[in-house]
Amino acid sequence: MKIKVGIIGVTGYGGIELLRWLKNHPYIEVAYLGSHSQAGLDIADVYPHLQGQLEYVSDTQLQEINADVIAEKVELVFLSLPSGISSSLVPNLLEKDLKVIDLAGDFRIRDASIHEQWYKKQAPDRRSQSQGVYGLTEFNRADVAKASFVSNPGCYPTSVALGLAPLLLHDLIEAKGIIIDAKSGTSGAGRGAAVGTLFSEVQESIHAYKIGAHQHTPEIEQFLADVTGKDVLTTFTPHLVPMTRGILSTMYGQLTDKAREMNLTSDSLQEFYQGFYEKEKFVRIHKSGDFPKTKFVYGTNFCNIGVYVEERTERVIVVSAIDNMVKGAAGQAIQNMNVMYGWDEATGIDNIPLIP
C-alpha cells in the first residue's frame, strides 16, 4: 500500500521540487496540494511543465489550507512555506496525528529568544518545538526514525554542517573563530518577486548579503554545538551569485593542538573524511587536491566535500557543494521521510547529476 502525502506551499520552489521528486517514489501517492494564494487552480496551470506528468497525484487542484481536510486525505504532510507561517500550522497538524516534515526555519532554533532575535518573528509554540527532530539525516538518523515531526535543516546549514562536523567532533579545529564563506544561486530566495533577485540585478554580479545577521547563523552554531558539546562561534557570510541552483561553502578553521600533534596533512585529512562518511550514500569525498563544483551535484541529493590543510597558516579549508533545492530542501525532506517509514534512504532520490 502507498502512503498518502500532502504538500502545503506546493507552488513555491521548494514545494514544486518536492512534487517533482515524489513522481519517482514507489511508495507514495500525493493526495493533497495546498496553496493559500492560488487555491482553486490546477497545479499544471501554475506550472505548465507538469502537463501530462501527474498520474501519481490523485487531485491536482490546489486546495485551501485546512487542517481538518488535510487530516482526512493524508498521513504525512510536507510544509514548504515562508518563515513564520509553519509555526501556526504545525501544532494543529500534530494534534491530528499527522507526520510532519517542515522545510521552513520556524522550528529549527530551540531557544525562543535566539529565534526572535535572528528571525525577527515570534517564536513558535514550545510544546510543538520540543516534539521536533532536527533532520540532518546523516547525524540524526536514529531520532528521525522515531519522529512524527521533523524540522528540515536550512540549505546553508546543510552544506556547512556536513563539511565541518567531522572536524569538530574529533577536535581537529578550534570551536571558535570558524569562518564560513558561502555562495548560493537565486532559487534560495524563493519564487516571490523581489528587486534583489531580478535578472538585471543579479546577472553579471555577485554580492554579500545579511552580513553578520543571517538567520542561518544560530542554526549552524546550535547543531555544531550539539555535535561537539562545545560553544561554537562562527563568522558566516552568504553571497548571491548569478546562477539558479547550488551552494558552494568554503570554511576555514584553526588547527587544534591535537591536530598539530597528529601532523595532520591534506592527504591524511582526506582519508579521515573518506572513512567518516564511507557509509553515507549522499556524501561524496573528493580525492586529495580536488575540490567540488556546484555542477557536480546539480539536480541531486549529493553533498560533495573537498578538504585541504594549509600548513603555512595551520588552517583547515573545507569546500562543500550541494544543490540547495535538493539536498538543501526537497531531497533531504524525502530522505528523512524514507527514514521515518523504514524504507531504503535513497528511495526516489537516487539520481545522477545533470551535465552539462
Secondary structure, DSSP 8 states (H G I E B T S, - for coil): --EEEEEETTTSHHHHHHHHHHTT-TTEEEEEEE-SSSTTSBHHHHSGGGTT--TTBS--B-B---HHHHHHH-SEEEE---TTTHHHHHHHHHHTT-EEEE-SSTTT-S-HHHHHHHH-S----HHHHHH-EE--HHHHHHHHHH-SEEE---HHHHHHHHHHHHHHHTT-B-SEEEEEEEEE-GGGG-SS--GGGSHHHHTT--EE-STTT-THHHHHHHHHHHHHSS--EEEEEEEE-SSSS-EEEEEEEEB-HHHHHTT--HHHHHHHHHHHTTT-TTEEE--TT----GGGGTTSS-EEEEEEEETTTTEEEEEEEE-TTIIIIIHHHHHHHHHHHT--TTTTT-------
